[in-house]
Amino acid sequence: MQLLLDTHALLWFVSGDPALSARARRAIEAPASTRSVSIATLWEIAIKVSIGKIALALPLAELVQVGVLDNEMSLVPIAREHGRMAPREQRIVPAPRSAGQSPADRPSVGPSK
């Protein structure tokens, strides 16, 4: 099974948080699973830490080593092509900037297929 962990799944997996379901944990830990984490996820974590929205038990670099690399998860880069793959109709919904609001929290809206 191919898995792309989002921010919450990664943080819950690494910290052993029970918010991650037993089924999800088993899938992540299954030897046959191919696990990946997007660089965008790490970027989101860094933003949320910098604005005080979340606190990590260890520095982000250690989280990447212990949580991602030591668990044989691959890092998915962000490439210029990803921007071109988005539909032209897709727009970022403008949201008022308030203290503690991350750009990653803004919804992206576009047509579904």
N, C-alpha and C positions, 0 to 999 in steps of 0.2 A: 504494500500500500504506500502511495506517495503522500506525504504530509507536508503542508506549509503552515508552520505555527505562527499564529498572530501574536500580538503583544501580550495579551492576557494569558494565552495558553503557554507561552514561553516563561513568563514570570511565575505563573502558578506551578508549572512543571519544575522549574529550578528550585523554587522555595518549598515544594512539597505541600502547597496550599490545597486544602480539600475542595476548593471551588472548582478545581479541575476534576471532572468526573473520573471514576475508576475506569470506565470504558475508554476515555480519551488517554489516560495514563498508560493503559495496557497497549493501546495502538502506538503511542509514542515509543514505548519501551520494547515493542516487538522487534526481534532481530531482523525480520523480513521487511520492516518499514524503512522507507527512504525519507529521512527527515531534513527539512530545509527551513531556513529563517531568512527573510528578506532584510537587506540592509535598511530598508525603510522602517522595519520594526525596531532595529537598534537606534535609528535616528529618532523615532518617536519616543523611545525610552529616554534617550539623552535629553530631548526637549522637555519631557515631563519631569525629569529629575531637576533640570535647570530652573524650572519655574515653581518647584516645590509641590507639584501635584502628586508625585510618588517619591518614596525613599527606598533606596536599595540597601540590602544588608552588606553588600560588597561593591567595590568600584565597578563601573560598567565594563572595563577591560577584563576584569576577573570574571564577571558574569558571562562574557563572551567566551572566555577560555573554559571555564568550568561548566557552564550551562549549554553552550553550543558546540564548541570544538571537541571537548572531552566526551560529549555524547554523540560524536560522529555526525553532527548536523552540518549540512553544507550552507554556505552563505550565498544568497541569490543577489547579485549586483543589480543596481539600477542603471539602465542604459538609455541612451538618447532614443533608441527605437521604441521604448515603452511609451514615451510621450506621443509618438506618431501613431501608436496603436489605439489611442483613445479616440472615440468618435468626435468629429468636429463639433457636434451639438453639445458635447459634454462641457459643463461649466462648473466652476467652483462657486458655491452659494456664498455670497458675501455675508459675513457674520460680524457683529460688533466685537471689537477687541476689548476684552475686559481682563482684569488681573487674573492670571492663572489660566487663561484660555490658550490652548495650543493650536497652531495652524493644522495639526493633524486631527483636531477635533471637528474641523469644518467638514460638513458633508459634501460629497462630490455627487452631482446629479447628471445623469445622462440616459439616453434611451437604452432599454434592454432589448435583447434579441430573443 
